[in-house]
Amino acid sequence: MTLDDLPELERLARALEPDPSLRARAFARTVQYAHQYLDGIADAPAYRTDPQRAAALLDHPIDEHGIGLETALALIEAQVDRPGIAPTSGRFAGYIPGGGLVHAALGDFLAAISNRYAGVFFASPGAVRIENLLLRWMADLARLPATCAGYLSAGGSGATLSAIVTARDTAGIEGEAIARAAVYVTEHAHHCVRKALRIAGLGRVQWRLIAVDAGYRMRPDALQDAIRQDRADGLQPWLLVAAAGATNTGAVDPLTALAEIAGCEQLWLHVDAAYGGFFLLTETGRQRLAGIEAADSLVMDPHKSLFLPYGTGALLVRDGEKLHQAMSEGADYMQDT
């Protein structure tokens, strides 16, 4: 390629930048479709069956030729927005997945329009400050200290992986120590916990299922017994995963009692509050979630009980320096940031 090629390349690239008139028409038609959708959600079915399972989309494979806005909107309406669960429906009463909020959708739209990069402060100070303000707001809800740090993730599963890596590195769980490390959960722990352990190279840890009470909450006495036995067997009690609103049952483990055990036994206390964390905004929620402030790491999912667009999760780590040590890396292309 030479400088003489630039005019032709520019001409080709201009197709990605519609002129103001075309842009206005595209915006207007898209907004019209959005209004049409929103105007119908109050009486929309919570679920629509589709024997073809959106198979008509397969007639439009991704290729070098576009299909046009009208065709795209028609496909979205018939093949995406109609079949399956409609969480925005006025008749949808499921607790997961959550519905949506118009104002959140508008914020998502503006973020996509400017496409600011929030990976480093240098690239977009404003976007990074917004993220940090949101994290601080969540940390204050959970009464976590000023040392807390975290990040917004694509969901609770990714946030859980980061929490487990941080807990792993803090305790030095590596090599032969992996098979001796004990993890304490109930049968209602989210599947992402075990998956995160495998991804983090910890698939050989000792997985302990602790008994629950009649309310599906972890029994502190059963936890203490399991820890005592593991120590007697020469194992290393390491990670306690407590639920602040289990996905299966909505149960909240006795966080205060579990936090006391974790402190005495030097366990890392991870609280899965992906579903229940934002009930801290209510008086009842604050009472039920008492003890959450003792968490070493905490996962919350705004795309669940805050009804924000998917995927929006969050990780908070009590000691932000431990998160930094586990996750920070450098590169030549970041030297000026």
C-alpha positions as YAML, in Angstrom:
chain: A
units: angstrom
residues:
- id: 1
  name: MET
  ca: [0.00, 0.00, 0.00]
- id: 2
  name: THR
  ca: [1.21, 3.50, -0.85]
- id: 3
  name: LEU
  ca: [-0.04, 7.02, -0.27]
- id: 4
  name: ASP
  ca: [-1.67, 6.87, -3.68]
- id: 5
  name: ASP
  ca: [-4.00, 4.16, -2.38]
- id: 6
  name: LEU
  ca: [-5.39, 6.29, 0.44]
- id: 7
  name: PRO
  ca: [-8.14, 8.11, -1.56]
- id: 8
  name: GLU
  ca: [-9.68, 4.81, -2.66]
- id: 9
  name: LEU
  ca: [-9.43, 3.35, 0.83]
- id: 10
  name: GLU
  ca: [-11.07, 6.45, 2.22]
- id: 11
  name: ARG
  ca: [-13.91, 6.14, -0.29]
- id: 12
  name: LEU
  ca: [-14.54, 2.56, 0.79]
- id: 13
  name: ALA
  ca: [-14.39, 3.45, 4.45]
- id: 14
  name: ARG
  ca: [-16.96, 6.24, 4.03]
- id: 15
  name: ALA
  ca: [-19.64, 3.57, 3.66]
- id: 16
  name: LEU
  ca: [-19.31, 3.05, 7.41]
- id: 17
  name: GLU
  ca: [-20.10, 6.73, 8.10]
- id: 18
  name: PRO
  ca: [-23.63, 7.57, 6.88]
- id: 19
  name: ASP
  ca: [-24.31, 11.19, 6.00]
- id: 20
  name: PRO
  ca: [-26.56, 13.20, 8.36]
- id: 21
  name: SER
  ca: [-29.68, 12.57, 6.28]
- id: 22
  name: LEU
  ca: [-29.24, 8.80, 6.15]
- id: 23
  name: ARG
  ca: [-28.26, 8.71, 9.79]
- id: 24
  name: ALA
  ca: [-31.40, 10.64, 10.75]
- id: 25
  name: ARG
  ca: [-33.61, 8.23, 8.81]
- id: 26
  name: ALA
  ca: [-31.94, 5.20, 10.40]
- id: 27
  name: PHE
  ca: [-32.28, 6.70, 13.88]
- id: 28
  name: ALA
  ca: [-35.93, 7.58, 13.31]
- id: 29
  name: ARG
  ca: [-36.84, 4.13, 12.03]
- id: 30
  name: THR
  ca: [-35.00, 2.40, 14.85]
- id: 31
  name: VAL
  ca: [-36.64, 4.61, 17.48]
- id: 32
  name: GLN
  ca: [-40.02, 3.96, 15.85]
- id: 33
  name: TYR
  ca: [-39.43, 0.23, 16.19]
- id: 34
  name: ALA
  ca: [-38.40, 0.68, 19.83]
- id: 35
  name: HIS
  ca: [-41.58, 2.63, 20.61]
- id: 36
  name: GLN
  ca: [-43.66, -0.03, 18.86]
- id: 37
  name: TYR
  ca: [-42.04, -2.70, 21.02]
- id: 38
  name: LEU
  ca: [-42.44, -0.75, 24.27]
- id: 39
  name: ASP
  ca: [-46.05, 0.14, 23.54]
- id: 40
  name: GLY
  ca: [-46.90, -3.55, 23.36]
- id: 41
  name: ILE
  ca: [-45.08, -4.97, 26.37]
- id: 42
  name: ALA
  ca: [-47.81, -4.36, 28.96]
- id: 43
  name: ASP
  ca: [-50.03, -7.04, 27.43]
- id: 44
  name: ALA
  ca: [-47.32, -9.10, 25.72]
- id: 45
  name: PRO
  ca: [-47.12, -12.82, 26.59]
- id: 46
  name: ALA
  ca: [-44.36, -13.71, 29.01]
- id: 47
  name: TYR
  ca: [-43.37, -16.55, 26.71]
- id: 48
  name: ARG
  ca: [-44.01, -17.40, 23.08]
- id: 49
  name: THR
  ca: [-43.34, -20.82, 21.65]
- id: 50
  name: ASP
  ca: [-41.70, -21.12, 18.26]
- id: 51
  name: PRO
  ca: [-41.53, -24.61, 16.73]
- id: 52
  name: GLN
  ca: [-38.90, -23.37, 14.28]
- id: 53
  name: ARG
  ca: [-36.77, -21.90, 17.09]
- id: 54
  name: ALA
  ca: [-35.86, -18.79, 15.08]
- id: 55
  name: ALA
  ca: [-34.55, -20.95, 12.23]
- id: 56
  name: ALA
  ca: [-35.47, -18.27, 9.68]
- id: 57
  name: LEU
  ca: [-32.33, -16.42, 10.76]
- id: 58
  name: LEU
  ca: [-30.32, -19.18, 9.11]
- id: 59
  name: ASP
  ca: [-31.62, -17.98, 5.75]
- id: 60
  name: HIS
  ca: [-29.56, -14.82, 6.27]
- id: 61
  name: PRO
  ca: [-25.98, -15.95, 6.94]
- id: 62
  name: ILE
  ca: [-23.41, -13.31, 7.76]
- id: 63
  name: ASP
  ca: [-21.62, -12.29, 4.56]
- id: 64
  name: GLU
  ca: [-20.21, -9.28, 2.74]
- id: 65
  name: HIS
  ca: [-23.60, -8.02, 1.59]
- id: 66
  name: GLY
  ca: [-25.99, -6.24, 3.93]
- id: 67
  name: ILE
  ca: [-29.73, -6.96, 4.12]
- id: 68
  name: GLY
  ca: [-30.93, -3.40, 4.81]
- id: 69
  name: LEU
  ca: [-32.46, -1.86, 7.89]
- id: 70
  name: GLU
  ca: [-36.07, -2.83, 7.15]
- id: 71
  name: THR
  ca: [-35.20, -6.49, 6.64]
- id: 72
  name: ALA
  ca: [-33.02, -6.45, 9.76]
- id: 73
  name: LEU
  ca: [-35.81, -4.95, 11.89]
- id: 74
  name: ALA
  ca: [-38.32, -7.43, 10.53]
- id: 75
  name: LEU
  ca: [-36.02, -10.31, 11.44]
- id: 76
  name: ILE
  ca: [-35.44, -8.89, 14.91]
- id: 77
  name: GLU
  ca: [-39.17, -8.53, 15.48]
- id: 78
  name: ALA
  ca: [-40.11, -12.00, 14.25]
- id: 79
  name: GLN
  ca: [-37.07, -14.06, 15.18]
- id: 80
  name: VAL
  ca: [-35.54, -12.34, 18.22]
- id: 81
  name: ASP
  ca: [-38.12, -10.24, 20.06]
- id: 82
  name: ARG
  ca: [-41.08, -12.62, 19.72]
- id: 83
  name: PRO
  ca: [-39.98, -16.20, 20.49]
- id: 84
  name: GLY
  ca: [-38.86, -17.30, 23.96]
- id: 85
  name: ILE
  ca: [-38.96, -15.46, 27.28]
- id: 86
  name: ALA
  ca: [-40.01, -11.82, 27.23]
- id: 87
  name: PRO
  ca: [-38.54, -10.43, 30.48]
- id: 88
  name: THR
  ca: [-39.84, -6.92, 29.69]
- id: 89
  name: SER
  ca: [-43.44, -8.20, 29.46]
- id: 90
  name: GLY
  ca: [-45.89, -6.88, 32.01]
- id: 91
  name: ARG
  ca: [-46.87, -10.50, 32.61]
- id: 92
  name: PHE
  ca: [-43.37, -11.80, 33.27]
- id: 93
  name: ALA
  ca: [-43.01, -12.67, 36.95]
- id: 94
  name: GLY
  ca: [-39.78, -14.66, 36.90]
- id: 95
  name: TYR
  ca: [-36.95, -13.49, 39.13]
- id: 96
  name: ILE
  ca: [-34.22, -14.37, 36.60]
- id: 97
  name: PRO
  ca: [-33.67, -13.07, 33.97]
- id: 98
  name: GLY
  ca: [-34.70, -9.57, 34.91]
- id: 99
  name: GLY
  ca: [-36.59, -7.05, 32.83]
- id: 100
  name: GLY
  ca: [-35.25, -3.85, 31.34]
- id: 101
  name: LEU
  ca: [-35.36, -0.12, 31.96]
- id: 102
  name: VAL
  ca: [-35.77, 2.43, 29.17]
- id: 103
  name: HIS
  ca: [-33.34, 4.90, 30.74]
- id: 104
  name: ALA
  ca: [-30.72, 2.17, 31.06]
- id: 105
  name: ALA
  ca: [-31.19, 1.30, 27.39]
- id: 106
  name: LEU
  ca: [-30.64, 4.94, 26.46]
- id: 107
  name: GLY
  ca: [-27.45, 4.98, 28.48]
- id: 108
  name: ASP
  ca: [-26.31, 1.80, 26.75]
- id: 109
  name: PHE
  ca: [-27.06, 3.42, 23.40]
- id: 110
  name: LEU
  ca: [-25.01, 6.54, 24.17]
- id: 111
  name: ALA
  ca: [-22.12, 4.46, 25.46]
- id: 112
  name: ALA
  ca: [-22.12, 2.51, 22.19]
- id: 113
  name: ILE
  ca: [-22.31, 5.69, 20.10]
- id: 114
  name: SER
  ca: [-19.18, 7.25, 21.62]
- id: 115
  name: ASN
  ca: [-17.54, 3.86, 22.27]
- id: 116
  name: ARG
  ca: [-15.20, 5.29, 24.88]
- id: 117
  name: TYR
  ca: [-12.53, 2.89, 26.12]
- id: 118
  name: ALA
  ca: [-12.58, 2.52, 29.89]
- id: 119
  name: GLY
  ca: [-9.75, 0.00, 30.15]
- id: 120
  name: VAL
  ca: [-7.24, 2.61, 31.32]
- id: 121
  name: PHE
  ca: [-7.72, 6.03, 32.90]
- id: 122
  name: PHE
  ca: [-5.60, 7.80, 30.28]
- id: 123
  name: ALA
  ca: [-7.93, 6.73, 27.45]
- id: 124
  name: SER
  ca: [-11.15, 8.01, 29.01]
- id: 125
  name: PRO
  ca: [-10.91, 9.61, 32.45]
- id: 126
  name: GLY
  ca: [-14.64, 10.31, 32.51]
- id: 127
  name: ALA
  ca: [-15.67, 6.73, 31.73]
- id: 128
  name: VAL
  ca: [-13.28, 5.35, 34.35]
- id: 129
  name: ARG
  ca: [-14.53, 7.82, 36.95]
- id: 130
  name: ILE
  ca: [-18.13, 6.77, 36.24]
- id: 131
  name: GLU
  ca: [-17.19, 3.12, 36.75]
- id: 132
  name: ASN
  ca: [-15.37, 3.92, 39.98]
- id: 133
  name: LEU
  ca: [-18.28, 6.01, 41.25]
- id: 134
  name: LEU
  ca: [-20.66, 3.13, 40.60]
- id: 135
  name: LEU
  ca: [-18.32, 0.70, 42.38]
- id: 136
  name: ARG
  ca: [-18.03, 3.04, 45.35]
- id: 137
  name: TRP
  ca: [-21.83, 3.33, 45.51]
- id: 138
  name: MET
  ca: [-22.14, -0.47, 45.58]
- id: 139
  name: ALA
  ca: [-19.37, -0.77, 48.17]
- id: 140
  name: ASP
  ca: [-21.15, 1.76, 50.37]
- id: 141
  name: LEU
  ca: [-24.37, -0.24, 50.07]
- id: 142
  name: ALA
  ca: [-22.50, -3.26, 51.41]
- id: 143
  name: ARG
  ca: [-20.66, -1.13, 53.99]
- id: 144
  name: LEU
  ca: [-17.27, -2.16, 52.64]
- id: 145
  name: PRO
  ca: [-14.25, -0.04, 53.64]
- id: 146
  name: ALA
  ca: [-12.47, 2.65, 51.64]
- id: 147
  name: THR
  ca: [-9.77, 0.11, 50.75]
- id: 148
  name: CYS
  ca: [-12.29, -1.74, 48.58]
- id: 149
  name: ALA
  ca: [-11.71, -1.94, 44.81]
- id: 150
  name: GLY
  ca: [-13.34, -3.75, 41.95]
- id: 151
  name: TYR
  ca: [-14.56, -3.58, 38.39]
- id: 152
  name: LEU
  ca: [-17.69, -3.84, 36.29]
- id: 153
  name: SER
  ca: [-17.84, -7.18, 34.51]
- id: 154
  name: ALA
  ca: [-20.00, -8.83, 31.89]
- id: 155
  name: GLY
  ca: [-21.75, -10.81, 34.62]
- id: 156
  name: GLY
  ca: [-21.40, -12.70, 37.86]
- id: 157
  name: SER
  ca: [-19.51, -15.65, 36.38]
- id: 158
  name: GLY
  ca: [-16.58, -13.55, 35.20]
- id: 159
  name: ALA
  ca: [-16.57, -11.59, 38.43]
- id: 160
  name: THR
  ca: [-16.50, -14.85, 40.41]
- id: 161
  name: LEU
  ca: [-13.48, -16.04, 38.42]
- id: 162
  name: SER
  ca: [-11.60, -12.85, 39.26]
- id: 163
  name: ALA
  ca: [-12.53, -13.22, 42.94]
- id: 164
  name: ILE
  ca: [-11.27, -16.80, 43.06]
- id: 165
  name: VAL
  ca: [-7.99, -15.90, 41.33]
- id: 166
  name: THR
  ca: [-7.50, -13.11, 43.88]
- id: 167
  name: ALA
  ca: [-8.24, -15.47, 46.76]
- id: 168
  name: ARG
  ca: [-5.92, -18.10, 45.24]
- id: 169
  name: ASP
  ca: [-2.98, -15.74, 44.89]
- id: 170
  name: THR
  ca: [-3.52, -14.18, 48.31]
- id: 171
  name: ALA
  ca: [-3.34, -17.60, 49.98]
- id: 172
  name: GLY
  ca: [-0.60, -18.92, 47.69]
- id: 173
  name: ILE
  ca: [-2.66, -21.88, 46.53]
- id: 174
  name: GLU
  ca: [-0.46, -23.46, 43.86]
- id: 175
  name: GLY
  ca: [1.35, -26.69, 43.06]
- id: 176
  name: GLU
  ca: [0.88, -29.41, 45.66]
- id: 177
  name: ALA
  ca: [-1.13, -27.04, 47.85]
- id: 178
  name: ILE
  ca: [-4.06, -27.18, 45.40]
- id: 179
  name: ALA
  ca: [-5.07, -30.72, 46.31]
- id: 180
  name: ARG
  ca: [-4.91, -29.83, 50.00]
- id: 181
  name: ALA
  ca: [-7.02, -26.65, 49.77]
- id: 182
  name: ALA
  ca: [-10.62, -27.01, 50.93]
- id: 183
  name: VAL
  ca: [-13.57, -25.04, 49.54]
- id: 184
  name: TYR
  ca: [-16.84, -24.87, 51.49]
- id: 185
  name: VAL
  ca: [-20.18, -24.41, 49.72]
- id: 186
  name: THR
  ca: [-23.73, -25.73, 49.85]
- id: 187
  name: GLU
  ca: [-25.47, -27.76, 47.16]
- id: 188
  name: HIS
  ca: [-27.12, -24.49, 46.07]
- id: 189
  name: ALA
  ca: [-23.90, -22.70, 45.16]
- id: 190
  name: HIS
  ca: [-24.02, -21.28, 41.63]
- id: 191
  name: HIS
  ca: [-22.38, -23.51, 39.04]
- id: 192
  name: CYS
  ca: [-19.97, -20.71, 38.10]
- id: 193
  name: VAL
  ca: [-18.04, -21.27, 41.35]
- id: 194
  name: ARG
  ca: [-16.87, -24.74, 40.40]
- id: 195
  name: LYS
  ca: [-16.32, -23.68, 36.80]
- id: 196
  name: ALA
  ca: [-14.17, -20.74, 37.95]
- id: 197
  name: LEU
  ca: [-12.09, -23.06, 40.11]
- id: 198
  name: ARG
  ca: [-11.37, -25.27, 37.10]
- id: 199
  name: ILE
  ca: [-10.49, -22.31, 34.87]
- id: 200
  name: ALA
  ca: [-8.18, -20.97, 37.59]
- id: 201
  name: GLY
  ca: [-6.30, -24.28, 37.64]
- id: 202
  name: LEU
  ca: [-7.89, -25.35, 40.92]
- id: 203
  name: GLY
  ca: [-9.92, -28.32, 39.76]
- id: 204
  name: ARG
  ca: [-8.23, -30.62, 42.32]
- id: 205
  name: VAL
  ca: [-9.32, -28.67, 45.40]
- id: 206
  name: GLN
  ca: [-11.30, -30.42, 48.12]
- id: 207
  name: TRP
  ca: [-14.96, -29.57, 47.41]
- id: 208
  name: ARG
  ca: [-17.01, -29.66, 50.61]
- id: 209
  name: LEU
  ca: [-20.82, -29.59, 50.47]
- id: 210
  name: ILE
  ca: [-22.03, -28.21, 53.79]
- id: 211
  name: ALA
  ca: [-25.45, -29.21, 55.07]
- id: 212
  name: VAL
  ca: [-28.28, -26.67, 55.00]
- id: 213
  name: ASP
  ca: [-31.17, -26.01, 57.38]
- id: 214
  name: ALA
  ca: [-34.88, -26.12, 56.58]
- id: 215
  name: GLY
  ca: [-34.54, -22.72, 54.88]
- id: 216
  name: TYR
  ca: [-31.76, -23.97, 52.55]
- id: 217
  name: ARG
  ca: [-29.16, -21.90, 54.42]
- id: 218
  name: MET
  ca: [-25.69, -23.13, 55.26]
- id: 219
  name: ARG
  ca: [-25.48, -24.49, 58.80]
- id: 220
  name: PRO
  ca: [-22.61, -22.84, 60.72]
- id: 221
  name: ASP
  ca: [-22.24, -25.87, 62.99]
- id: 222
  name: ALA
  ca: [-21.85, -28.18, 59.99]
- id: 223
  name: LEU
  ca: [-19.28, -25.81, 58.51]
- id: 224
  name: GLN
  ca: [-17.29, -25.77, 61.75]
- id: 225
  name: ASP
  ca: [-17.35, -29.56, 61.91]
- id: 226
  name: ALA
  ca: [-16.09, -29.84, 58.31]
- id: 227
  name: ILE
  ca: [-13.26, -27.39, 58.94]
- id: 228
  name: ARG
  ca: [-12.24, -29.22, 62.11]
- id: 229
  name: GLN
  ca: [-12.14, -32.54, 60.28]
- id: 230
  name: ASP
  ca: [-10.17, -31.12, 57.36]
- id: 231
  name: ARG
  ca: [-7.53, -29.69, 59.66]
- id: 232
  name: ALA
  ca: [-7.28, -33.03, 61.43]
- id: 233
  name: ASP
  ca: [-6.74, -34.65, 58.03]
- id: 234
  name: GLY
  ca: [-3.88, -32.29, 57.20]
- id: 235
  name: LEU
  ca: [-5.82, -30.20, 54.70]
- id: 236
  name: GLN
  ca: [-5.89, -26.40, 54.35]
- id: 237
  name: PRO
  ca: [-9.30, -24.79, 54.82]
- id: 238
  name: TRP
  ca: [-9.19, -21.93, 52.32]
- id: 239
  name: LEU
  ca: [-12.37, -20.61, 50.71]
- id: 240
  name: LEU
  ca: [-15.89, -20.18, 52.04]
- id: 241
  name: VAL
  ca: [-18.60, -19.31, 49.49]
- id: 242
  name: ALA
  ca: [-21.76, -17.90, 51.05]
- id: 243
  name: ALA
  ca: [-25.00, -17.03, 49.28]
- id: 244
  name: ALA
  ca: [-26.75, -13.69, 49.60]
- id: 245
  name: GLY
  ca: [-29.77, -14.84, 47.61]
- id: 246
  name: ALA
  ca: [-29.13, -18.28, 46.12]
- id: 247
  name: THR
  ca: [-30.23, -18.66, 42.51]
- id: 248
  name: ASN
  ca: [-32.03, -21.94, 43.24]
- id: 249
  name: THR
  ca: [-33.95, -20.87, 46.31]
- id: 250
  name: GLY
  ca: [-33.36, -17.19, 47.08]
- id: 251
  name: ALA
  ca: [-31.92, -18.28, 50.43]
- id: 252
  name: VAL
  ca: [-29.52, -16.02, 52.32]
- id: 253
  name: ASP
  ca: [-26.90, -17.86, 54.34]
- id: 254
  name: PRO
  ca: [-26.31, -16.70, 57.95]
- id: 255
  name: LEU
  ca: [-23.62, -14.25, 56.88]
- id: 256
  name: THR
  ca: [-22.74, -12.90, 60.34]
- id: 257
  name: ALA
  ca: [-22.13, -16.35, 61.81]
- id: 258
  name: LEU
  ca: [-20.24, -17.52, 58.72]
- id: 259
  name: ALA
  ca: [-18.09, -14.36, 58.74]
- id: 260
  name: GLU
  ca: [-17.14, -15.02, 62.35]
- id: 261
  name: ILE
  ca: [-16.05, -18.56, 61.48]
- id: 262
  name: ALA
  ca: [-14.16, -17.35, 58.41]
- id: 263
  name: GLY
  ca: [-12.30, -14.80, 60.53]
- id: 264
  name: CYS
  ca: [-11.37, -17.27, 63.22]
- id: 265
  name: GLU
  ca: [-10.33, -19.95, 60.75]
- id: 266
  name: GLN
  ca: [-8.57, -17.53, 58.35]
- id: 267
  name: LEU
  ca: [-10.77, -18.44, 55.39]
- id: 268
  name: TRP
  ca: [-11.37, -16.17, 52.42]
- id: 269
  name: LEU
  ca: [-15.07, -15.26, 52.57]
- id: 270
  name: HIS
  ca: [-16.63, -14.87, 49.14]
- id: 271
  name: VAL
  ca: [-20.27, -13.75, 49.09]
- id: 272
  name: ASP
  ca: [-22.34, -14.46, 46.00]
- id: 273
  name: ALA
  ca: [-24.78, -11.55, 46.02]
- id: 274
  name: ALA
  ca: [-25.35, -11.58, 42.27]
- id: 275
  name: TYR
  ca: [-29.07, -12.02, 42.75]
- id: 276
  name: GLY
  ca: [-29.73, -10.62, 46.23]
- id: 277
  name: GLY
  ca: [-27.15, -7.89, 46.76]
- id: 278
  name: PHE
  ca: [-29.23, -4.94, 45.65]
- id: 279
  name: PHE
  ca: [-31.95, -5.75, 48.16]
- id: 280
  name: LEU
  ca: [-29.60, -3.79, 50.41]
- id: 281
  name: LEU
  ca: [-31.56, -0.82, 49.06]
- id: 282
  name: THR
  ca: [-34.49, -1.91, 51.26]
- id: 283
  name: GLU
  ca: [-34.76, -2.05, 55.03]
- id: 284
  name: THR
  ca: [-35.77, -5.71, 54.95]
- id: 285
  name: GLY
  ca: [-32.86, -6.49, 52.66]
- id: 286
  name: ARG
  ca: [-30.38, -4.77, 54.96]
- id: 287
  name: GLN
  ca: [-31.63, -6.87, 57.86]
- id: 288
  name: ARG
  ca: [-31.51, -10.13, 55.92]
- id: 289
  name: LEU
  ca: [-28.06, -9.39, 54.48]
- id: 290
  name: ALA
  ca: [-26.44, -8.37, 57.77]
- id: 291
  name: GLY
  ca: [-22.85, -9.59, 57.79]
- id: 292
  name: ILE
  ca: [-22.24, -8.97, 54.11]
- id: 293
  name: GLU
  ca: [-19.86, -6.19, 55.13]
- id: 294
  name: ALA
  ca: [-17.36, -8.84, 56.30]
- id: 295
  name: ALA
  ca: [-16.91, -10.28, 52.80]
- id: 296
  name: ASP
  ca: [-13.40, -10.49, 51.39]
- id: 297
  name: SER
  ca: [-14.95, -10.51, 47.92]
- id: 298
  name: LEU
  ca: [-18.46, -9.80, 46.78]
- id: 299
  name: VAL
  ca: [-20.24, -10.29, 43.46]
- id: 300
  name: MET
  ca: [-23.31, -8.24, 42.55]
- id: 301
  name: ASP
  ca: [-25.26, -8.32, 39.28]
- id: 302
  name: PRO
  ca: [-26.95, -5.04, 38.32]
- id: 303
  name: HIS
  ca: [-28.50, -6.85, 35.34]
- id: 304
  name: LYS
  ca: [-30.59, -8.89, 37.77]
- id: 305
  name: SER
  ca: [-32.36, -6.98, 40.52]
- id: 306
  name: LEU
  ca: [-31.51, -3.54, 39.10]
- id: 307
  name: PHE
  ca: [-32.95, -4.56, 35.69]
- id: 308
  name: LEU
  ca: [-30.00, -3.13, 33.76]
- id: 309
  name: PRO
  ca: [-29.02, -4.35, 30.28]
- id: 310
  name: TYR
  ca: [-27.11, -7.61, 29.95]
- id: 311
  name: GLY
  ca: [-24.36, -8.10, 30.75]
- id: 312
  name: THR
  ca: [-23.64, -5.94, 33.75]
- id: 313
  name: GLY
  ca: [-21.97, -7.57, 36.74]
- id: 314
  name: ALA
  ca: [-19.58, -6.30, 39.38]
- id: 315
  name: LEU
  ca: [-16.81, -7.54, 41.65]
- id: 316
  name: LEU
  ca: [-15.85, -5.83, 44.89]
- id: 317
  name: VAL
  ca: [-12.76, -6.90, 46.86]
- id: 318
  name: ARG
  ca: [-12.36, -5.71, 50.42]
- id: 319
  name: ASP
  ca: [-8.61, -5.14, 50.12]
- id: 320
  name: GLY
  ca: [-8.15, -3.58, 46.70]
- id: 321
  name: GLU
  ca: [-4.40, -4.10, 46.83]
- id: 322
  name: LYS
  ca: [-4.92, -7.87, 46.76]
- id: 323
  name: LEU
  ca: [-7.02, -7.52, 43.62]
- id: 324
  name: HIS
  ca: [-4.34, -5.30, 42.08]
- id: 325
  name: GLN
  ca: [-1.58, -7.78, 42.87]
- id: 326
  name: ALA
  ca: [-3.53, -10.66, 41.36]
- id: 327
  name: MET
  ca: [-4.69, -8.88, 38.21]
- id: 328
  name: SER
  ca: [-2.25, -6.13, 37.25]
- id: 329
  name: GLU
  ca: [0.02, -6.52, 34.24]
- id: 330
  name: GLY
  ca: [2.01, -4.19, 32.02]
- id: 331
  name: ALA
  ca: [2.85, -3.97, 28.33]
- id: 332
  name: ASP
  ca: [4.96, -1.78, 26.06]
- id: 333
  name: TYR
  ca: [1.88, -0.41, 24.33]
- id: 334
  name: MET
  ca: [0.64, 0.87, 27.71]
- id: 335
  name: GLN
  ca: [3.83, 2.66, 28.70]
- id: 336
  name: ASP
  ca: [2.39, 6.14, 28.16]
- id: 337
  name: THR
  ca: [-0.79, 5.55, 30.15]
...
